Amino acid sequence: MNCTVAGELFDFRDDDVGMAVLPMFHVFGLSSVLNVTVRFGGTLVLVPRFDAQAVIEQLARHRCTIFSGVPTMYFALLQADADGRDLSALRVGISGGAAIPGEVIRAFEEKFPGVVILEGYGLSETASTTTFNISAEQRKVLSIGKPIWGVEVRVVDENDDELPPGPDNVGEIVIREHNVMKGYYKKPEATAEAFRHGWFHTGDLAYRDEDGYLFIVDRKKDLVIRGGYNVYPREIEEVLFDHPGVGAAAVIGKPDEKLGQEVLAFVVPKDGVTLMPDEVIAYCKQRLAAYKYPREVRIIDELPMGPTGKVLKKELRL
């Protein structure tokens, strides 16, 4: 059932050629890539590990039509040399695992004409896809789309009351659907904490617009509370990605005796670019509210990443 619904959302066809760069032990790579391809009779190109230049070569060689990856992979492909490689067969990129910056979407679709990036949302606990942008015509950039068939999604406050639409009404995403897990293996307390009143609590913060599209704001655990104000790292990261010299960025909260937490940004410059922390801070200050912009910026060579390509913010907090 999960594969059928996901494949129809992806408009997967039996003549499609996908690429498996995501590890198969992860629900994105297993359910949304391998299982969907097998279910619909397509072809899957297996890549042992992600290397942007090698992936470009394989996409061209095998005339791949669908690519699935996490945002850091799309950014790495932007930096790779695609000159002389024919990627005209590639028609869709599926992004998940983390929020993809709008600037990365725009740059990728400009570099590879004919490709549309569609963002979705899911968890290991929901056997992958829960919401999705189903087409280029109906998508909303920065949105994770609408709930898929058979899935109920709400945005609730701390009392589990459903919130009305609007960007000012940020709450936790809760899910009730046919493919939600039964519980965590031999962890009854964690299971009881995750399920309340029949709804699975994701730990992700979002809001819903008037059209029913969901917009992820951040993980609850990543929320920075600075002087009593909620600061969402993703908003700051979007601003940083708009900077012409920024290649990658991650924002966290660090302990502060006066304010409780202070905003700290880690920035990786693009190749050949030299960035100064004060320059980046000034850039953010012009574009963000006074309580939001980072007071400290650290320029680093690379961000710590897990095997799926997701940024490991917990390592930045050490």
ABEGO torsion letter per residue (X at the ends): XAAAAAAAAAGBBAABBBBBABBAABAAAAAAAAAAAAAAGBBBBBBABBBAAAAAAAAAAAGBABBBBBAAAAAAAAABBABGBBAAABABBBBBGBBBBAAAAAAAAAABBGBBBBBBBBBAAAGEBABBBABAAABBBGBAEBBBBGBBBBBBBAAGBBBBBEAABBBBBBBBBAABBAEBBGBAAAAAAABBGGBBBAGBBBBBBAAGBBBBAEBAAABBBBGGBBBBAAAAAAAAAABAABABBBBBBBBBAAAGBBBBBBBBBBBGBBBBAAAAAAAAAAABBAAABBABBBBBABBBBBAAGBBBAAAAAX
